[in-house]
Amino acid sequence: YVDNLKDEARVCQVVQRLQKYLELKGTTEEICRIYLRRIMHTYYKFDYKAHQRTQLSTEQSKSEQDQSESEAEDSALLMDRLCKYIYAKDRTDRIRTCAILCHIYHHALHNRWFQARDLMLMSHLQDNIQHADPPVQ
């Protein structure tokens, strides 16, 4: 397990490079699969930078806030962008279900309970999760 964690940074870099390539030359099915792979490497990580930005936002001026927002895309925006693409373009229930569950977990991890609850209720996963594949359950 520890050996796998050591290689995660390299794996994430490879996934990002493959994502850039497939966005240019891939089909929507391939893009959905690589987006899910990126989601699977992102959803369980707590974004400390975004958390600090929300706490410091009351103390900073608008120009400092705009500068910090433009520095990098935080995990909430990344997850939102990737998951919404999968919701719109994916034709298989398995990839969409995995993306929804990861998105819900990510919201809950960052104390966005109401967004997680709303996403869970709108997706109706509680009604048909018994029909999903065993790894997804």
Helices and strands as residue ranges (DSSP letters): H 2-6, H 8-25, H 28-40, H 48-56, H 62-71, H 75-89, H 93-109, H 113-123, H 125-128, G 129-131
